[in-house]
Amino acid sequence: MRRPQEAVIGNLRPVLSLLLSVGLLLAGSGLQFTLLPLRGRAEDFSTLALGIIASAYYVGFVSGCLLGPYAIRRAGHIRAFAAMLAIATASTLAYALAPDPVAWTVFRLITGFALAGFFLVIESWLNDRATNQTRGVVMSAYVAINFGAIVAGQLLVTLHPVEEAGTFMLSAILCALAIVPVAMTKSAQPAQIQAVSFHPGWLYRAAPVALIAAFMVGVANGAFWGLAPVSVAGSGLNDGQVAVFMSVSVLAGALAQWPVGRLSDRYDRRLVLMWLLIGAAMTGVALWVVAATGPALLVFGFIFGALTLPTYALAAAHAYDKTPTSDMVATAATVLLVNGAGAALGPLLATAVMTPEGPRRLFLFIAAVQAALALYVYYRTRVQAPPRPIDKTDFDMAATAPVGAVVVTEPDEEAPRPLSAPQPAS
C-alpha cells in the first residue's frame, strides 16, 4: 500500500508542470501589488493616480475573463499561454522603462488581461487532467500554491531598492520562466474553452446577499490590494516592513479560509460573513486610529487579513447554496466578474478619503464599506430564512478561493466544478 504522501505525489504528477508555472508566475506578478505602489510613491505619483493604476488591473482582468476564451479558441492553449506570459513579461519591464502614471495605467490594464488569459488556460488544463478521484488533491495544491506564491512575492520586494529596476527585472524573469514548464510539457492540451454566461440579475433574485457581498467585498479588497502598501508606507514604515505587512496579511487570509469555510457549513453563512465583516471593520478602525508600528502593526495586519480575505469565499459559497448545481459555472462567473467590477471601483473611491497627512484613512474607508455590508447582511437575515442544511453545499476551497478564473471545457457532458477567483489576488 502506498503511503499518503506517495499517493498525493502520484495524483499531482500529471499536473506538476502546470503547478510549477503557477508558482513562478504568481511569485513574479504577486510582488507587483506591493512594488508598484511603492515605486509610484517614490516617483511622486498622486494618490489618485495610484488608485487609477490599481483599478486598471481589475478592468483588464475582467475583460480577459470575458474575451480570453476567444483568443484561446483561436490559437490553442499552449500558443495562447505563451502569448499571455510574453505580454505579462513585457509589461513588467515596461514599468521600469516608463515610470509615468498614464503609461502605468495602460501597462496595468494589459497585465490584468494577460493574467486572466493565463488563469483560463491553467484552470481549464487542471480541470481536464484531474479525475473525480484526484480533483480534490489537485485543486487543494493549486490553491495552496497560489496563496504561497503571492506571499513569497511580497517578500521579494525587499531584495532591491524600489527606486531601481532590479525588482522589475526579477519579476519579469519569474514571469518568463513560467512559460518553460508548460511549453515543454508532454501533456495533451485540454478541450476548447467555452465562453461563460454572466447573469447578475438572475443571481440577485436567487441570492441577493451573494451578489451584493461579492461587489462590496471587491470594493474593500480591491482598495486594500491597490493602496495598502502606500497607506502603511505613509505612516513611516520602510519598504521591507511594508512587504512583511502585506505578506502577513495575505498569509493570515490564506490560513483562515478553511476553518471559516467549515464554520459556515455548520451555521448560516450570512451570519458568519456578518461577524467577519464586523470584526474586520473594527480592526480597520483600529489601524486608522492607532499609530502602530513594528510587531503591533503586524498583529493588526494578521487579524485584518484573517477577517477580510475570506469574505469573498463566503459570498461565493452562499451563491452556490442558492443556485442549482447545473448553473454553478454561470454562478461562479457572475460572482467573479461582479467582484472584479467592485475591485476596479474600490481604489478610485478610496483615494477620495486618503491624504498625505492621513494615509491610513484607507482602512477607515475599507471599514466603512465592510460595516455597510454587514448591516445589509443583517437585514437580509431578518427577512429571509437561511438555506436548509440539506440544500447547502459543502465548502469547497477550489470553488471559492479568490485566485483564478471561471472555465468550462467542451464537451460539456458533465459540468465541472467551477473554479472562481480574484483580486489577488482576489
C-alpha positions as CSV (number, residue, x, y, z in Angstrom):
1,M,0.0,0.0,0.0
2,R,1.3,3.4,-0.9
3,R,1.9,5.9,1.8
4,P,-0.4,9.0,1.9
5,Q,2.4,11.4,0.7
6,E,3.3,9.0,-2.1
7,A,-0.4,8.9,-3.2
8,V,-0.5,12.7,-3.2
9,I,2.6,13.0,-5.3
10,G,1.2,10.4,-7.7
11,N,-2.0,12.3,-8.1
12,L,-0.1,15.6,-8.7
13,R,2.5,14.1,-11.2
14,P,0.4,14.7,-14.3
15,V,0.0,18.4,-13.5
16,L,3.3,19.3,-11.8
17,S,4.4,21.3,-14.8
18,L,1.2,23.4,-14.6
19,L,1.6,24.0,-10.9
20,L,5.2,25.0,-11.3
21,S,4.2,27.6,-13.9
22,V,1.5,28.9,-11.5
23,G,4.1,29.3,-8.7
24,L,6.6,31.1,-10.9
25,L,4.1,33.4,-12.5
26,L,2.4,34.4,-9.2
27,A,5.6,35.0,-7.4
28,G,6.6,37.3,-10.2
29,S,3.3,39.1,-10.6
30,G,2.4,39.0,-7.0
31,L,5.2,41.2,-5.9
32,Q,3.9,43.9,-8.3
33,F,1.0,44.5,-5.9
34,T,3.5,45.9,-3.4
35,L,6.2,47.1,-5.8
36,L,4.1,49.3,-8.0
37,P,2.5,51.4,-5.2
38,L,5.9,51.8,-3.5
39,R,7.7,52.8,-6.7
40,G,4.9,55.1,-7.7
41,R,5.1,56.8,-4.3
42,A,8.9,57.2,-4.8
43,E,8.1,58.8,-8.2
44,D,5.7,61.3,-6.5
45,F,2.6,59.8,-8.2
46,S,-0.5,61.3,-6.6
47,T,-2.8,59.0,-4.6
48,L,-5.5,59.4,-7.3
49,A,-3.0,58.2,-9.9
50,L,-2.1,55.2,-7.9
51,G,-5.8,54.4,-7.4
52,I,-6.4,54.6,-11.2
53,I,-3.4,52.3,-11.8
54,A,-4.7,49.8,-9.3
55,S,-8.2,49.9,-10.8
56,A,-6.8,49.3,-14.3
57,Y,-5.6,45.9,-13.3
58,Y,-9.1,44.7,-12.4
59,V,-10.6,46.2,-15.5
60,G,-8.1,44.3,-17.6
61,F,-8.7,41.1,-15.6
62,V,-12.4,41.2,-16.0
63,S,-12.0,41.9,-19.7
64,G,-9.6,39.0,-20.0
65,C,-12.1,36.7,-18.4
66,L,-14.8,37.7,-20.9
67,L,-12.6,37.8,-24.0
68,G,-9.9,35.4,-23.2
69,P,-11.8,32.2,-24.3
70,Y,-12.0,33.6,-27.8
71,A,-8.2,34.1,-28.0
72,I,-7.6,30.6,-26.7
73,R,-10.1,29.1,-29.1
74,R,-8.3,30.8,-32.0
75,A,-4.7,30.0,-31.0
76,G,-4.9,26.9,-28.9
77,H,-3.9,26.6,-25.2
78,I,-0.1,26.4,-25.5
79,R,0.2,29.3,-28.0
80,A,-2.2,31.4,-26.1
81,F,-0.4,30.6,-22.8
82,A,3.0,31.6,-24.3
83,A,1.5,34.8,-25.8
84,M,-0.2,35.9,-22.5
85,L,3.0,35.3,-20.5
86,A,5.1,37.1,-23.1
87,I,2.8,40.1,-22.8
88,A,2.9,40.0,-19.0
89,T,6.7,39.8,-19.1
90,A,7.0,42.7,-21.5
91,S,4.6,44.9,-19.5
92,T,6.6,44.2,-16.3
93,L,9.8,45.5,-17.9
94,A,7.9,48.4,-19.4
95,Y,7.0,49.7,-15.9
96,A,10.7,50.3,-15.2
97,L,11.3,51.9,-18.7
98,A,8.4,54.4,-18.4
99,P,7.6,55.4,-14.8
100,D,4.6,57.6,-15.8
101,P,1.1,57.3,-14.4
102,V,-0.6,57.2,-17.8
103,A,1.8,54.6,-19.1
104,W,1.5,52.5,-16.0
105,T,-2.3,52.6,-16.2
106,V,-2.1,51.1,-19.7
107,F,0.5,48.6,-18.7
108,R,-1.5,47.5,-15.7
109,L,-4.6,47.0,-17.8
110,I,-2.6,44.9,-20.2
111,T,-1.2,42.9,-17.3
112,G,-4.6,42.1,-15.9
113,F,-5.9,41.0,-19.3
114,A,-2.8,38.7,-19.8
115,L,-3.1,37.1,-16.3
116,A,-6.8,36.4,-16.8
117,G,-5.8,34.5,-20.0
118,F,-3.1,32.7,-18.1
119,F,-5.6,31.5,-15.4
120,L,-8.1,30.5,-18.1
121,V,-5.5,28.2,-19.7
122,I,-4.2,26.8,-16.5
123,E,-7.5,26.1,-14.8
124,S,-9.1,24.5,-17.9
125,W,-6.0,22.3,-18.2
126,L,-6.1,21.3,-14.5
127,N,-9.8,20.7,-14.7
128,D,-9.3,18.5,-17.8
129,R,-6.4,16.5,-16.3
130,A,-7.9,15.9,-12.9
131,T,-10.2,12.9,-12.3
132,N,-13.1,12.6,-9.9
133,Q,-10.7,10.8,-7.5
134,T,-7.8,13.3,-7.8
135,R,-9.7,16.6,-8.2
136,G,-9.7,17.5,-4.5
137,V,-5.9,16.9,-4.2
138,V,-5.1,18.8,-7.4
139,M,-7.2,21.8,-6.6
140,S,-6.1,22.0,-3.0
141,A,-2.5,22.0,-4.2
142,Y,-3.4,24.7,-6.8
143,V,-5.0,26.9,-4.2
144,A,-2.1,26.4,-1.7
145,I,0.5,27.3,-4.4
146,N,-1.5,30.4,-5.3
147,F,-1.5,31.8,-1.8
148,G,2.1,30.7,-1.1
149,A,3.4,32.3,-4.3
150,I,1.6,35.6,-3.6
151,V,3.0,35.7,0.0
152,A,6.5,35.0,-1.3
153,G,6.1,37.6,-4.0
154,Q,5.5,40.3,-1.4
155,L,8.8,39.5,0.3
156,L,10.8,39.7,-3.0
157,V,10.3,43.4,-2.9
158,T,13.0,43.6,-0.2
159,L,15.7,42.3,-2.5
160,H,16.3,45.5,-4.4
161,P,15.6,49.2,-3.8
162,V,12.2,50.1,-5.3
163,E,13.8,53.2,-6.9
164,E,15.9,50.9,-9.2
165,A,14.9,48.5,-11.9
166,G,16.2,45.3,-10.2
167,T,12.9,44.2,-8.8
168,F,11.1,44.7,-12.1
169,M,13.7,42.6,-13.7
170,L,13.3,39.8,-11.1
171,S,9.5,39.9,-11.6
172,A,10.0,39.7,-15.4
173,I,12.5,36.8,-15.0
174,L,9.9,34.8,-13.0
175,C,7.1,35.6,-15.4
176,A,9.3,34.5,-18.4
177,L,10.4,31.3,-16.7
178,A,6.7,30.4,-16.1
179,I,6.5,29.7,-19.8
180,V,9.0,26.9,-19.8
181,P,7.2,24.1,-17.8
182,V,4.1,24.3,-19.9
183,A,5.9,24.9,-23.2
184,M,7.9,21.7,-22.6
185,T,5.1,19.5,-21.2
186,K,4.1,16.3,-22.9
187,S,0.6,16.6,-21.6
188,A,-2.2,16.7,-24.2
189,Q,-4.0,20.0,-24.5
190,P,-7.5,20.1,-23.0
191,A,-10.7,20.6,-24.9
192,Q,-11.6,24.1,-26.1
193,I,-12.9,26.6,-23.5
194,Q,-16.5,27.8,-23.8
195,A,-17.4,31.4,-23.1
196,V,-19.3,31.6,-19.8
197,S,-22.6,33.2,-19.1
198,F,-22.9,36.3,-16.9
199,H,-26.3,36.8,-15.2
200,P,-26.2,39.3,-12.3
201,G,-30.0,39.9,-12.3
202,W,-30.7,36.2,-12.1
203,L,-28.1,35.8,-9.2
204,Y,-29.6,38.8,-7.3
205,R,-33.0,37.2,-7.4
206,A,-31.7,33.8,-6.2
207,A,-29.1,35.1,-3.7
208,P,-29.1,38.9,-3.1
209,V,-26.5,38.6,-0.3
210,A,-24.1,36.7,-2.6
211,L,-24.2,39.3,-5.4
212,I,-24.1,42.4,-3.1
213,A,-21.4,40.9,-1.0
214,A,-19.3,39.9,-4.0
215,F,-19.4,43.5,-5.2
216,M,-18.8,45.2,-1.9
217,V,-16.0,42.8,-0.9
218,G,-14.4,43.6,-4.3
219,V,-14.6,47.3,-3.4
220,A,-12.9,46.7,0.0
221,N,-10.4,44.2,-1.1
222,G,-9.5,46.0,-4.3
223,A,-8.7,49.1,-2.3
224,F,-6.6,47.0,0.1
225,W,-4.6,45.3,-2.6
226,G,-4.1,48.5,-4.6
227,L,-3.3,51.0,-1.9
228,A,-2.4,49.3,1.4
229,P,1.4,49.5,0.6
230,V,1.1,53.2,0.2
231,S,-1.1,53.6,3.3
232,V,1.3,51.9,5.7
233,A,4.4,53.3,4.0
234,G,3.0,56.8,4.5
235,S,2.8,56.0,8.2
236,G,6.6,55.7,8.4
237,L,7.3,52.1,7.5
238,N,10.2,51.3,5.2
239,D,9.8,49.1,2.1
240,G,10.9,45.9,3.9
241,Q,8.3,46.5,6.7
242,V,5.6,47.2,4.1
243,A,6.4,43.9,2.3
244,V,6.2,42.0,5.6
245,F,2.9,43.6,6.5
246,M,1.4,42.6,3.2
247,S,2.8,39.1,3.4
248,V,1.5,38.6,6.9
249,S,-2.0,39.8,5.9
250,V,-2.2,37.5,2.9
251,L,-0.8,34.6,4.9
252,A,-3.5,35.1,7.6
253,G,-6.2,35.3,5.0
254,A,-5.0,32.0,3.4
255,L,-4.9,30.2,6.8
256,A,-8.3,31.4,7.7
257,Q,-10.1,30.3,4.5
258,W,-10.6,26.6,5.5
259,P,-11.7,27.0,9.2
260,V,-14.0,29.9,8.3
261,G,-15.5,27.8,5.4
262,R,-16.1,24.8,7.6
263,L,-17.7,27.0,10.3
264,S,-20.1,28.3,7.6
265,D,-21.0,24.8,6.8
266,R,-22.5,24.4,10.3
267,Y,-24.2,27.8,10.6
268,D,-25.9,30.3,8.4
269,R,-23.1,31.5,6.0
270,R,-24.6,35.0,6.1
271,L,-24.2,35.3,9.9
272,V,-20.6,34.0,9.6
273,L,-20.0,36.6,6.9
274,M,-21.6,39.4,9.0
275,W,-19.4,38.7,12.1
276,L,-16.3,38.5,9.9
277,L,-17.2,41.9,8.5
278,I,-17.9,43.4,11.9
279,G,-14.5,42.2,13.2
280,A,-12.7,43.4,10.0
281,A,-14.3,46.8,10.3
282,M,-13.3,47.1,13.9
283,T,-9.8,46.1,13.1
284,G,-9.7,48.6,10.2
285,V,-10.8,51.4,12.5
286,A,-8.0,50.3,14.9
287,L,-5.5,50.5,12.1
288,W,-6.7,54.0,11.3
289,V,-6.8,55.3,14.9
290,V,-3.8,53.5,16.5
291,A,-0.4,54.7,15.2
292,A,1.0,51.1,15.5
293,T,4.4,50.2,14.1
294,G,6.6,47.1,14.2
295,P,5.2,44.0,15.8
296,A,2.0,45.7,16.9
297,L,1.2,46.7,13.2
298,L,1.9,43.1,12.1
299,V,-0.6,41.8,14.7
300,F,-3.2,44.2,13.4
301,G,-2.3,43.2,9.8
302,F,-2.6,39.5,10.6
303,I,-6.1,39.9,12.2
304,F,-7.2,42.2,9.4
305,G,-6.2,39.7,6.7
306,A,-7.7,36.8,8.6
307,L,-11.1,38.5,8.9
308,T,-11.1,40.3,5.5
309,L,-9.8,38.0,2.8
310,P,-12.1,35.0,3.4
311,T,-15.2,37.1,2.9
312,Y,-15.2,36.5,-0.9
313,A,-15.2,32.8,-0.3
314,L,-18.3,33.0,1.9
315,A,-20.1,35.1,-0.7
316,A,-19.3,32.5,-3.4
317,A,-20.3,29.6,-1.2
318,H,-23.6,31.2,-0.4
319,A,-24.2,31.7,-4.1
320,Y,-23.7,28.0,-4.7
321,D,-26.1,27.2,-1.9
322,K,-28.8,29.2,-3.5
323,T,-28.4,28.1,-7.2
324,P,-28.8,24.8,-8.9
325,T,-25.8,22.6,-9.4
326,S,-26.3,22.7,-13.2
327,D,-25.8,26.5,-13.1
328,M,-22.6,26.5,-11.0
329,V,-20.3,27.7,-13.8
330,A,-22.6,30.6,-14.6
331,T,-22.9,31.3,-10.8
332,A,-19.1,31.3,-10.4
333,A,-18.6,33.6,-13.5
334,T,-21.2,36.1,-12.2
335,V,-19.7,36.2,-8.6
336,L,-16.2,36.6,-10.1
337,L,-17.0,39.3,-12.5
338,V,-19.1,41.3,-10.1
339,N,-16.3,41.1,-7.6
340,G,-13.9,42.3,-10.3
341,A,-16.1,45.2,-11.0
342,G,-16.1,46.2,-7.3
343,A,-12.3,45.8,-7.2
344,A,-11.9,48.1,-10.1
345,L,-14.0,50.8,-8.3
346,G,-12.6,50.4,-4.8
347,P,-9.1,52.0,-5.3
348,L,-10.7,55.0,-7.0
349,L,-13.2,55.6,-4.2
350,A,-10.6,55.1,-1.5
351,T,-8.4,57.9,-2.9
352,A,-11.1,60.3,-2.1
353,V,-10.5,59.9,1.6
354,M,-6.7,59.4,1.7
355,T,-4.5,62.4,2.2
356,P,-0.7,62.7,2.7
357,E,-1.4,63.6,6.3
358,G,-3.8,60.7,6.8
359,P,-2.7,57.8,4.6
360,R,-4.3,55.2,7.0
361,R,-7.7,56.6,6.2
362,L,-7.7,53.8,3.6
363,F,-8.5,51.5,6.4
364,L,-11.3,53.8,7.6
365,F,-12.7,53.6,4.1
366,I,-12.5,49.8,4.0
367,A,-14.1,49.6,7.4
368,A,-17.0,51.8,6.3
369,V,-17.6,49.5,3.3
370,Q,-17.5,46.4,5.5
371,A,-19.8,47.9,8.1
372,A,-22.3,48.9,5.4
373,L,-22.2,45.4,4.0
374,A,-22.6,43.9,7.5
375,L,-25.8,46.0,8.0
376,Y,-27.2,44.8,4.7
377,V,-26.4,41.1,5.5
378,Y,-28.0,41.5,8.9
379,Y,-31.1,43.0,7.2
380,R,-31.3,40.0,4.9
381,T,-31.1,37.5,7.8
382,R,-34.2,39.2,9.3
383,V,-36.3,39.0,6.1
384,Q,-35.2,35.6,4.7
385,A,-34.6,32.3,6.4
386,P,-31.3,30.6,5.8
387,P,-31.0,27.7,3.4
388,R,-31.9,24.3,4.8
389,P,-28.9,22.2,5.8
390,I,-29.9,19.7,3.1
391,D,-29.7,22.5,0.5
392,K,-26.2,23.7,1.4
393,T,-23.2,22.5,-0.4
394,D,-20.0,21.7,1.5
395,F,-17.4,24.5,1.5
396,D,-15.0,24.0,-1.4
397,M,-11.7,25.8,-1.3
398,A,-11.1,25.4,-5.0
399,A,-14.5,26.8,-5.9
400,T,-14.3,29.8,-3.6
401,A,-10.7,30.8,-3.4
402,P,-10.1,34.2,-5.0
403,V,-7.2,33.1,-7.2
404,G,-8.2,32.4,-10.7
405,A,-10.9,32.5,-13.4
406,V,-14.0,30.6,-14.4
407,V,-13.8,27.9,-17.1
408,V,-15.8,25.2,-18.7
409,T,-14.4,22.9,-21.4
410,E,-16.1,21.1,-24.3
411,P,-17.7,18.7,-24.5
412,D,-19.9,19.8,-21.6
413,E,-21.4,16.4,-20.8
414,E,-20.9,16.9,-17.1
415,A,-20.3,20.5,-16.0
416,P,-17.1,20.6,-14.0
417,R,-16.9,22.1,-10.6
418,P,-16.4,25.8,-11.2
419,L,-13.1,27.5,-10.3
420,S,-13.5,31.1,-9.2
421,A,-11.2,33.9,-8.4
422,P,-9.9,37.2,-8.0
423,Q,-8.3,40.1,-6.6
424,P,-5.2,38.8,-6.0
425,A,-5.2,38.2,-5.8
426,S,-8.6,38.2,-5.3
